[in-house]
Amino acid sequence: MPRIHRRPLALVLAILALLPAVAACTGGDDGSGTGDAQYMGAIVTPPIEKPDAILMDENGQPFDLRKETEGYVTLLYVGYTHCPDICPTHLYEISEALKKLDPNIRKQIKVVFATADPERDTPEQLRQYLDTFDPEFIGLTGTRDLMDQFQVALGLQPATRTDLGGGNYAVNHAAYVMAFTKDNYAYTVYPSGMGQKEWLNDLPLLVKKGFRSE
């Protein structure tokens, strides 16, 4: 059965409220003990914990988020396939950056796209959509209640709708990617406007960061 285990998430809301205007943030520790990593994503303190959740993947099978992404850097984005701009731009920039990475780094990264529009984003729709960017991208869906709970577990407000008329609607959702490192915490997030340059800088650093800083 699908489930969400809610874990305490101490997210700094003031920082997230500023994310659309953030171009880059530097600083942090790459996990190697040097303490001089320069991240171009926005750093969140305390970090965000990856939810313990089972949703449905793009093949219609249960997907245990923690189990299936254990040991990987996980780029998690909540969006929807009918999004006209921000969602496809995020996915395109990530997919192009991944092509340019060293294969040994690339194989340690998983990209997960969780829908905020489960009524339209069926497993089949997710697979077709994600294949236009990278066939290895993972799509997740579920019931409306489950997807709302999932967003809350991430420290987000559940997505809302804006009626566009004619039975169509836009979905208002968080517009940033959460980058979970191998310890199941996200220390950086990537708002709209982050491109390949930022990803190519940060992904190797994120792959190195394997242990939570205390």
C-alpha positions in Angstrom: 0.0 0.0 0.0 1.2 3.5 -0.7 2.5 5.3 2.4 4.1 8.4 3.6 6.1 8.4 6.8 6.4 12.0 7.9 9.7 12.9 9.5 10.5 16.3 11.2 11.5 18.8 8.6 13.1 22.0 10.0 13.0 24.1 6.9 13.9 27.7 6.9 10.8 29.2 5.2 12.4 32.7 4.9 15.1 31.3 2.7 12.7 29.3 0.5 10.5 32.4 0.1 13.5 34.1 -1.5 14.4 31.3 -3.8 12.9 32.6 -7.1 15.2 35.6 -6.8 18.4 33.6 -5.9 21.0 33.3 -8.7 23.7 31.5 -6.7 24.9 30.8 -3.2 28.4 29.7 -2.3 30.0 27.9 0.6 29.5 24.6 2.4 31.5 21.4 2.9 31.9 18.9 0.1 32.1 16.0 2.6 35.8 15.5 2.0 36.8 17.5 5.1 38.2 20.4 3.1 35.3 22.7 3.9 35.9 24.8 0.8 33.3 23.5 -1.7 31.6 26.3 -3.7 28.0 25.4 -4.4 26.0 27.5 -6.9 22.7 26.2 -5.6 20.9 27.8 -2.7 22.0 26.3 0.6 19.3 25.4 3.1 20.0 25.2 6.8 19.1 22.8 8.4 19.0 20.4 5.5 15.8 18.8 4.2 15.3 15.1 5.0 14.2 12.8 2.2 10.7 11.5 3.0 10.1 7.8 3.6 7.4 7.4 0.9 6.0 4.7 -1.4 4.4 6.1 -4.5 3.7 4.8 -8.0 6.3 4.9 -10.7 5.9 5.5 -14.5 5.5 1.8 -15.0 2.6 1.6 -12.6 4.7 -0.2 -9.9 5.2 0.8 -6.3 8.3 2.9 -5.8 9.9 3.1 -2.4 11.7 6.4 -2.6 14.3 5.8 0.1 15.0 2.2 -0.9 15.2 2.9 -4.7 17.5 5.9 -4.3 19.7 4.6 -1.5 23.4 5.4 -2.3 22.6 7.9 -5.0 22.4 11.7 -5.3 18.7 12.3 -5.9 17.5 15.3 -7.8 13.8 15.6 -6.8 11.4 18.0 -8.5 7.7 18.4 -7.9 6.0 19.6 -11.1 3.5 18.6 -13.8 3.7 17.5 -17.4 1.3 20.2 -18.7 3.6 22.9 -17.4 4.4 25.4 -20.2 7.8 26.6 -19.1 9.5 26.0 -15.7 9.2 22.2 -15.5 10.5 21.4 -19.0 13.3 24.0 -18.6 14.5 22.4 -15.3 14.4 18.9 -16.9 16.1 20.0 -20.0 19.0 21.8 -18.2 19.5 18.8 -16.0 19.4 16.3 -18.8 21.9 18.3 -20.9 24.3 18.7 -17.9 24.1 14.9 -17.2 25.3 14.2 -20.7 28.4 16.2 -20.1 29.4 14.7 -16.8 32.0 12.0 -16.4 30.2 8.7 -16.6 31.5 7.7 -13.2 29.7 10.7 -11.7 26.6 10.4 -13.9 25.9 6.8 -12.7 25.7 8.0 -9.1 22.8 10.4 -9.8 19.0 9.7 -10.1 16.4 12.2 -11.2 12.9 11.9 -9.8 9.9 13.9 -11.1 7.0 13.8 -8.7 3.7 15.1 -10.1 1.6 17.8 -8.5 -1.2 17.0 -11.0 -2.0 13.3 -10.5 -5.4 13.6 -12.2 -3.7 14.2 -15.6 -0.3 12.7 -15.0 -0.9 9.0 -15.3 2.1 6.6 -15.3 1.8 6.4 -19.1 1.8 10.2 -19.4 4.8 10.5 -17.1 6.8 8.0 -19.1 6.1 9.6 -22.4 6.9 13.0 -21.1 10.2 12.1 -19.3 11.4 10.1 -22.3 11.7 13.4 -24.2 14.4 14.4 -21.7 16.1 11.2 -20.5 14.6 7.7 -20.4 16.4 7.1 -17.1 14.4 9.9 -15.4 11.9 8.5 -12.9 8.3 9.7 -12.7 6.1 9.3 -9.6 2.4 9.7 -9.1 -0.4 8.6 -6.7 -3.7 9.7 -5.5 -4.3 13.4 -4.9 -4.2 12.9 -1.1 -1.0 10.9 -1.3 0.8 13.5 -3.5 -0.4 16.3 -1.2 1.0 14.4 1.8 4.2 13.9 -0.1 4.6 17.6 -0.7 3.9 18.4 3.0 6.6 15.8 4.0 9.0 17.8 1.8 8.1 21.0 3.7 6.1 22.3 0.8 2.6 23.7 0.5 0.5 21.3 -1.6 0.0 22.6 -5.2 -3.1 24.6 -6.1 -4.9 25.1 -9.4 -5.7 28.2 -11.4 -8.6 27.8 -13.8 -7.7 28.7 -17.4 -11.2 28.1 -18.8 -12.4 25.4 -21.1 -11.7 22.7 -18.6 -8.0 23.5 -18.5 -6.0 24.6 -15.5 -2.5 25.6 -14.5 -0.9 24.1 -11.4 0.9 26.4 -8.9 3.7 24.4 -7.3 7.2 24.9 -5.8 9.6 25.7 -8.6 12.9 24.3 -7.4 14.8 21.1 -7.4 15.9 19.5 -4.1 19.3 17.8 -4.3 19.5 14.9 -1.8 22.9 13.6 -1.2 23.8 10.0 -0.4 22.9 10.5 3.3 19.2 11.3 2.4 19.5 15.0 3.1 19.2 18.0 0.8 21.7 20.7 1.7 21.1 22.6 -1.6 18.1 23.5 -3.7 18.0 24.8 -7.3 15.4 27.4 -8.2 14.2 28.5 -11.6 17.1 30.0 -13.5 19.7 27.4 -12.7 21.3 26.1 -15.8 23.9 23.6 -17.0 26.8 25.7 -15.7 25.4 25.5 -12.1 24.6 21.8 -12.4 28.0 20.9 -13.8 29.7 22.7 -10.9 27.5 21.3 -8.2 26.8 17.7 -9.2 30.4 16.4 -8.7 30.5 18.1 -5.3 27.1 16.6 -4.3 28.3 13.1 -5.3 31.3 13.5 -3.0 29.2 14.6 -0.1 28.2 11.3 1.5 27.8 12.0 5.2 25.6 14.5 7.1 27.5 17.4 8.6 26.8 17.7 12.3 
